[in-house]
């Protein structure tokens, strides 16, 4: 593993964060919070200075990385970027050191677990949360398309696309092209949602925060409480649409520009099934609130977790289960991903058919591609790694002072990157009430969920264990 293969892309990410921090600092002036602008200037400085020096020092070095090496890059990025992003939270005086880290990691991993409500914070810090979530959503999609696709090239669970054209022996060779295309799609869709929210009666500040929070499925808003308490129905529909857009594989949007049959992708059917099933549970549990139940189902399945209504989450077990599945591979959502679950479901059908008539040799296929046994082994590895992390994390949270119920739901929310679910599980539950030890357990859980657990473990193995 060449050092330049890690340092140069990582430095570029630090520089990018520094530039974004500078823009948010300028926004602080526009929001009437000039005293907070220097705080973002500190993040700009600590991002630009070392990042620029490393880029200059490695300019003539050849850069290449395998998919496993790129995973290490992803792990280092998800560790270091939130550290830089935590600086404004800490220097503002609203958060101590641990809480600043928790807020930053929650934002960048699009978990959306907040310690202080937006009403208690300056608007520039609320905007910073949403901006970090938007950047984290973009990084999540890029990681899936540029790295996970190379790791899972023999597994038909991930949609094949021109955006997924990568070389397993040098993932970084196509990273810039993939990043440019994804950013174009991501930014255009975000701008459409933002402008639409302005047209439905929201201020530019409210609209940009909600647009960033919805398409990144981070669930960030410029206010606390349910969306219905602050927004009209048209705005809520736009937020629902933004969450659904974020829950779809972004390569599909690129492919749909050339081929309309891309909209027949099986992930869309799976997403519709999950939303319909969960909405049916909610409707049975709370009849007479059809729109609220559908909205809540969308917000859970897409792992955005926006609140709607003041009641506790109905059928909490079903909501947790659906959130742990999440949206499509290559989306901004957390969870195991729909296509992997559908592949296992297809395998179950084949096994049942074989049990009914052992003489039948039924081939296994998915997305019109053969699904060999090694693909099923890899999928089961993802699921088991996720459940293992859930169990271990729950035990650690109980040791940190939480009871089992709180610990289990908090860990499930962190791994599925749907922080608001914990607060909606029961009125009165709050992330802020947790001890520092519990927050420090949840931070790596958010990273594990964002890196889909198994990939994170592979990155740790490559970084610390592999010779």
N, C-alpha and C positions, 0 to 999 in steps of 0.2 A: 504494500500500500504506500504510494508516494505521498510524502508530506504535503506537497503542493496540491495534490488532488483533494485534500481536505481543507487546507488553509485558504486557498484562493477563493473557492466558492463561499466558504464561511465568511471570509472578509467582505465579499461582495454583499452578503446579507446584512452584515453590520453597517456597511455604508448605506444600504437601502433604508434600514431602520432609522439611521441618523437623518437622512433626508426627509423621511416621513415625519419624524419628530419635529424637524424644522417647520414643516407645513402646519402641524398642529399648534406649534408655538405661535405662528402667524395668526392662526384661527383664534387663539386666546385673546389676541389684540382685538379682533373683530367681535368677540363675545364680551368685551369689556372687562377682561381679566388680565390686564397687562402684567400684574405682579407674578403671574404663573408662567408667563412666556419663558423666562430664564430657566425654569425647571426642565422644560423640553429642550432647551439649548444645551443642558448638561448631557442629556442622552444623545443629542446630535454630536457633541464633541467626543464622547466616549465611543461612539459608533464610527464616526468618520476618521478620527485620528489613527487608531491602530489598523482599521480596515484599509485606509488609503495606503499606509506604509506597507502592509502585507501585499496589497495588489501591486504596488510599485516594485517590491522586492522579488515577486514571483512572475513578473510580466513575461520574461523570456523562457520560463519553465514550461515544458509540455505537461498538460493536465489530462489525466484519464482515470477512470475509476470503474470497477465492476459494480454490479448491483449491490453486493454485500458491502463494499466500501462506501457506496452512496448512502446506504442505510446508516452507517456510522456518521456520515455527514449530517443526515437528518436528525439523528439523536443529539449530536453536538449542537446543531442549530436550535433544537427545541429546548436545550438546556441553557444556552448562552443568550439567545435573543430575549427571553423573558427577564433574564437578569438585568440586561440593559433597559428593558421597558419598565422595570420596577422603579427606576430612579425617580420619575416625577411623582409617583404615588408616595414614595417615602419622603422626599423633600417637601412635599406639600404640607406635611404635618398631620394629615388626616389618618395615616396608617403608620403602625410601627414596622419594624423590619420584616417580621414574619408575615404580617398582613399584606404588606406591599408585594412580597413575593407571591403570596396566594392570589392576589388580584391579577398580577401580571401573567402568571402561568394559566390561571383560569381564562383570561382574555385571549391569549395567544393560542391556546388549545381549543378555543371556541366552546369551552365548558359553560361559561355564563354564570358561574357561582359568584355572587357578590356579597361583600361584607357590610357595605353601607349603601342605603338606598340612594338613588340619583338626587332626590331632593336635599340630601345632606351634603352634597358634593358640588364643587364648582362645575359649570357646564363643560369646561375644557377637559376636565378629568373624565367626565362621563363620555365625552367624544373620544378621548384617548382609549377608553375601554373598547368602544365600538370599532375604532380604527384598527386596534390590535387584533380584534376578532376577525375583521375583514381580511387582514394580512394573513392570519392563521388559516383562514378558510382557503385562501389562494395557495398557501404553502402545502396544505393538506392535499388539494387536488393535484398539484404539481408532483408531490411525492408519490401519489398513487399512480399517476400516468408515467412518470419517468423512472420510478424505482420498483414499485410493487408489480408493475406489468412485466418487468424484466425478471423478477424473482418468480412470478407465477406464469411464465410464458407457456408452460405445458398444462395450465389449469384453465378450462373454458369458463370459469366464473367471472373473469374480467372481460369486458367487451373489447373486441378487436377494433382498432380505429387507426386512421392515419396519424393521430396524435400519439398512438402507442408504439410507433416505430422506433424502437430503441435497440441498441446492440448490448447484449448481456455482458460483453467484455469491456465496454466503455460506455456507460450510461450517460456520462457528461457530454458525449459528442453530440447528442441531440437535445440536451437540456435547454439551451438557449432558444432553439426553435419552438420546443414544446411550451416553454415559459411564455414566449411572446404570444403564441396562439391562445393559450389558456387565459392570459391576462386580458387580451382583447375581448374575448367572450365574457369573461367575468366582469370587467369594467363596464362594458356596454349594457349588460343585463342589470347591473347595479344602478347605472345612470337612469335606465328606463323606470325602475322601481322608484328611485328618488324623485324624478320629475313627476311621476304619477301621484306620489304621496303629496307633493306640493299642490298639485291640481285638485286634490280632494280636501284641501283646507288646512294642511299642516305647514308650520314654518319650515324654512330651509334647514335649520338646526335639527328639529324633530325628524324631518324627513330623512336626512342623511344618516342620523343615528339609527333609525328604524330600518333603513335600506341596508346598511352595513350589518346590523344585527340579524336580519332575516335571511339574506342570501348566504351569509356565513354560518347560519343556523346556530349562532352564539346566543340568540335570545335577548340581546341588549336593547333597552328602550330608555328614553330620557325621563321616564317616570316609573314609579313603582305601582303595584296593583295590576289588576286585569286590564287588558287592552280595551275592553268595552267601557271602562270607566273614563277613558281619555280620548278615544277615537270613534269616528262614525263608522258605519257598517262598510262603506266603500274602502276606507283605509284599512280596516281589519282584513277585508278580502285581499287587498294588495299584500299585506304582511303574510297571509296564508300562501298566496301565490309565490312570494319571495322565498319562503321556506321550502315549498315544493320544488322550486327551481334549484335551490341549493342541494336538495336531496337526490338529484338526478346526476348521473355520470356526465361530466361536462364535455367529454368527447362526443357525446350524442349531439349536442348543439352544433358542434363543428361539422359533424358528418351530415346533419340534417340540412345544412346549406347546400349540399350536393345531391343528397338522396333522401327523399321524403319517407321512404320505407324505414328509415332509422327510427321513426317514432313508434314502430312496432316492437321495439326492444322489450325483452322479457322483464327487465328491471322496472319498467313503467307499470306493467301488469302486477308485479309483486308489490310495488309501492301502493297501488290502488287497493289491492287485497288487504294489506296490513291496515291501511287507514279505514277501510270499510268494516273490517272485523272489530277493530278497537272502537270505532264510532258506534257499532251495534251494541257492544258491551256497555258503553256510556249511556246510550239511549235507553236500554233496559234498566240501568241503575238509576237514571234521572230522566224519566219520560217528560215530554213537553218542552224540552230545551234543545231542539234539533240543531240549530245553527251553532250553539255553544258546544254541543257534543262533537260535532264534526270539526270545529275549529280546534278543540282540545286534542282530538285524535291526530290531526295533522301536526300540531305542535309537538306531540310526543313522538310520533313515528319519525319525524324529521330531526329529532333531538334538539330542536330550538327551545322548547319548554316554555314558550310565552304563556302567561296566565290569561284566563278568560273566565270571568265570573269570580265570585268570592268564596265559593264552596271548596271543600277539600277535593283532591283528585279522586273521582269514583273508580272503583275496580282497580285499586292500586297495583295489585299483582300483575294484572294484564298490561297495565301501562309500563311497568318496569320491564316486563318480558319483551314488549314491542320496542321499547327504547334500546334494549341491549341488542336487538337485531339491527335497528338503524335503517339508513337509506341505501342507495346504490354504491357499489365500489366506484371510486373516482369522483365521489361527491364530497361535500363539506361536512356531512353528518358523521357522528360517531357510531359505535356499535360494530357487530360482526359483519354486517352488510347482507342485503337481501339476496343477492345472487348466490352467495355461499349456502345460505339456508335452503334456497330453492334447489340447488344442486343436490344437497342431502335429501331433500324431499323426493326428488326424482329417483335417487338411488333407492329410497325406501319402496317406491312403487315397483322398481325392478326386482327387488328382493321378495316382495309379496307375490309377484307374478311367478317367480321361480319356486317359491314354496307351494303355490297352488298347483303348478305343473313342472316338476323338476326336469322334465325332458326338454323344456323350452330353453333355448340359449338366446336370451334377449340382450342385444348390445346396448350399452349405456352411452347416451349422447346428450349434449347440452349446448345450446347456441349453435346447432348444426355442426358441432365438433365432437369427436370422440372424447369420452371422459374416462381415462384409465384409472386403475385402482390407486395409483400414486396421487392422483388429483383428490380422491376422496380422503386419503390419508392426510394430505396437506390441509384440507378443509377441517377435518376432525381435530387436527392439531391446533388450528386457530380457535375453534370452539372450546377445546379443553384448556388451552392456555388462558383464555378469557375467564373461564369458570374458576381455574386455579388461582388466578390473580384476584378474583372476586372473593374467594374464600380466605386467602392469606390476608388480603387487605382488611376484610371484616374483623378478623382476629386481632390485627394490629390496632384497629380503631377501638375495639373493646378494651385493649390494654391501655389505650390513650385516654380512657375515661368514658367512652360512649357505651350505652347498652347495646344489645345485639341488634334490635330493630333499627335504631338510629344508625349504627355502624354499617349494617347491610345495605340500607337504602342510600346512605351517603357514598359508600364505595361503588355501588351500582351506578349512581348518578355520575361519579367522577370517571369511571371507566367508559361509560357510554357518552361522556361529554355532554351531559344534559343537567347542569347544575340546578336550574329552577325546579326540577322535579322533586328535589329534596324538600324545598320550601312549600311545595304544593301537596306533599304527602299528608301533612297534618298542620292545621293552623297553629302557629307559635314556634314551629321548627325554623331554625335560623343558622346559617353558616357562621355568623359572627359569634354565636354562643359557644362554639367549639374551642377546645384548648389549642395552644400552639403546637403541641405534639400531634394532635389529630390533623391539623392543617398541613404539617410537614409530611404526614403519611399520605394525604390526599394529593399533594403536588406531584409526586412520581406516578400516582395512579392516573392523573390526567394525561401525563406524557405517555404512559403505557397505552391508554385508550386511543390517543391520537395516532400512535405508531402501530395500532392494532395488535398490541401485546406481543404476539409471536415475533413480529418483525423487530420490536424493541429488544426482545431477549436475544435475537440473532445479532443485533447491532452491538449489544453489550459483550456477547461472546467474541465477536470479531475484534472489538476494541481492546478487551482486557485478557482474553484467554487464548485466542488463536496465536500461534507462533508464526 
